[in-house]
Amino acid sequence: MRIALLSRNERLYSSRRIIEAAEARGHTIDVIDILSCYMNINDKNPSIHMKGVELPHYDAVIPRIGASNTFYGTAVLRQFEMMNCYSLNESLAIARSRDKLRSMQLLSRKGVGLPVTGFASGPGDIPDLIEMVGGAPLVIKLLEGTQGIGVVLAETRKAAESVLEAFMGLKANIMVQEYIKEAGGADIRCFVIGDKVIAAMKRQAPEGEFRSNIHRGGSASLVKLTKDERATAVKAAKAMGLRLAGVDILRSNRGPLVMEVNSSPGLEGIERATANDVANCIIEYIENNYHRTSNTRITG
């Protein structure tokens, strides 16, 4: 196979591991910086160019698109799809997953367990919003935040009102979620490929912190999932239309609750915590499925 890896930095751990796995299995893989690409969009022979050269045909593309580059990155990925190239995650699915509010609504429609989530447009709704999610403590999230940035734990009602008024005054898009105290500052990252969870780790927030993201200083360890947790992770990925996903789950008194579904989950933490060769699983999945092109299913 000839594979395109959409990545802005081939030296990142995840990119290096995918390259190593593809080459070890006998494939050719090219790293393509999406922001260096430009497109010829026409009805005869759509193409992608980089540095004055037209890119060749690829059998498959692996998108590793950063959140800040979602708009242009998904546009480039759509062009690959129009050129009959198999995408591990399709552009529409990535766009869905990057919209936190839309993600929650889609998961809700599919009956996936979620923390109670509230959304409103103006400060006049703040009292009702706070009550809707069970009162303080509660979690306030910027819809554009990533890696734990823009996530605030408001421990009292007064603090919640102040933070919500500040964010709304700045015209920031936010949502409010109930705080799952019994999770104890920990969540579970489930790495889903196709219809299986191929690896899972428990992420624990450091002392004095409630965000368990490894980027925020959280620690990672191997964890054994329940049957319900596995089913929830797979169901959440499918609700987004993602073939590969990092599904973040909280263990609550009412079962597993999905916090987020990530379309470009990092490999470093999960491989080191579990000793699983996740990169090899990714390439193996593509080998078994790349003949199923996705361009006929593009709807927006």
PyMOL commands that set and color helices and strands:
alter all, ss='L'
color gray80, all
select helices_A, chain A and resi 13-24+34-36+67-82+91-98+100-109+123-132+157-169+181-183+214-216+227-240+268-274+278-289+295-297
alter helices_A, ss='H'
color red, helices_A
select strands_A, chain A and resi 2-6+28-32+37-40+47-50+53-54+60-63+86-87+117-118+138-142+151-154+174-178+186-193+196-204+219-222+244-252+255-262
alter strands_A, ss='S'
color yellow, strands_A
deselect
rebuild
show_as cartoon
